[in-house]
Amino acid sequence: MRVCWSNLTRFPITSTESNPMGLLDGKKGIVFGIANDRSYAWYITQALIQQGATCLFTHLPGDKMERRCRQAIEELGVKEVWLKPCDVSKDEDLDAVFGAIKADHGKIDFIVHSVAFADRTFLELGSFHKTTRAAWSQALDISAYSLLAMGQRAINVMPDGGSIISMTYYGGEKVIPGYNIMGVAKAALEHTTRYLAFELGEKKIRVNTISGGPLRTLAAMAVGGISDMFEHQQRKASLRRNITGEEVGNTAAYLLSDMSSGVTGETVHVDAGFSIVGL
C-alpha cells in the first residue's frame, strides 16, 4: 500500500495510551524573568509545561518579588516550585543559581533568558541623546551581557547539549522612537546570540532569540509611545493585528525542543509579519 505523506496529519502526536505526548517530555530547564502573569516569560513557561517540560525559576532578590513570582508560577499549576533569588548583573548570584542546579538536578536541557532593564527616564520620546554612561552600561549589562554570562555557566549543566533562548524586539534592528537605549541593548543581545551559537555549537548547545511583537506587559508600559506602537503594529503587520503571548510561548517550545535541532544563531520573528513590511 502506498502512503501519501502529504495527506497525513502529524500533530498533535499521541501515544498508544491516547495521552498527548509533549515536545518537551522529559526535558528540564530554567526560566529567568517570570515576574507576573502578563510577562513573556509566563506565557513561555505555560507553553513549556503544556509540552511536558519541568521548569525551574529565579526571582529578583526581595520578599515582594519572590511572592509575586511564586504566585505567577503557581497559577500555572506547578506543585513543587524550585525558585532561587538572582540578580543577573551579579556573577555571584548566577554562580549560586547554576551551582544549585548542579547540586539539585545534575543537568538541564534548556535556559530561557527573558530579562531586560533600562532606566525608564531614558525610554521617553526624544530622550535617547540624553542617555548617561551609567544608564547605557546598566542596560547593556542586564539586557545583553547576562545572556553571555548564562552561556558561560550553561556548559557545566548541559553536558549532553541543550537549547538557550532569549527575547528581543524589532527595535534592535530599526529605530523605534521611545525604545531608545533598550534598542541598542537588544542589538547587542541579538549579536551575542550569534557569537554564542557559533562557539557553543561544538558542545551541542543551540542559542536563538525570539523577536516578539509588542505585548502589554508591565515592562512594555515603561516605553514611551507604547500605545502608538500597538496601533502601528495593527495597521502595518501582515496579519493586521497584534500578537498574543501564547504565540510567542509556542515558538519558544519549538526552539527548546528537538524539533528545532538544526536551528541556531537565529532571530525568529513572531510579530504577525510586522518586520517584513517596508512602508
GIBELFEN-V593937 format. One record per backbone hydrogen bond with DSSP energy under -1.0 kcal/mol. CO is the residue of the C=O (numbers start at 1). NH is the residue of the N-H. If there is no record, write none. Layout:
{{CO;NH} {CO;NH}}
//
This chain:
{{4;7} {5;8} {13;21} {15;18} {19;15} {22;25} {24;27} {27;54} {28;109} {28;110} {29;56} {30;112} {31;58} {32;114} {33;35} {36;39} {39;43} {40;44} {41;45} {42;46} {43;47} {44;48} {45;49} {46;50} {47;51} {48;53} {49;52} {51;24} {54;29} {56;31} {57;84} {59;86} {62;66} {63;67} {64;68} {65;69} {66;70} {67;71} {68;72} {69;73} {70;74} {71;75} {73;76} {73;78} {74;77} {82;57} {84;59} {87;90} {90;94} {91;95} {92;96} {93;97} {94;98} {95;99} {96;100} {97;101} {98;102} {99;103} {100;104} {101;105} {101;106} {105;107} {109;163} {110;30} {111;165} {112;32} {119;122} {120;123} {123;224} {124;127} {127;130} {128;131} {132;136} {133;137} {134;138} {135;139} {136;140} {137;141} {138;142} {139;143} {140;144} {140;145} {141;146} {144;147} {144;148} {145;149} {146;150} {147;151} {148;152} {149;153} {150;154} {154;157} {154;158} {157;108} {158;161} {162;206} {163;111} {164;208} {165;113} {166;210} {168;212} {169;172} {170;173} {170;174} {176;179} {179;182} {180;183} {180;184} {181;185} {182;186} {183;187} {184;188} {185;189} {186;190} {187;191} {188;192} {189;193} {190;194} {191;195} {192;196} {193;197} {194;198} {195;199} {196;200} {200;203} {200;205} {201;204} {204;162} {206;164} {207;265} {208;166} {209;268} {210;168} {210;212} {211;270} {215;217} {217;221} {219;222} {220;223} {223;226} {225;229} {226;230} {227;231} {228;232} {229;233} {230;234} {231;235} {232;236} {233;237} {237;240} {244;248} {245;249} {246;250} {247;251} {248;252} {249;253} {250;254} {251;255} {252;256} {254;257} {257;260} {258;261} {260;263} {266;209} {268;211} {270;213} {271;274} {272;239} {274;277}}
//
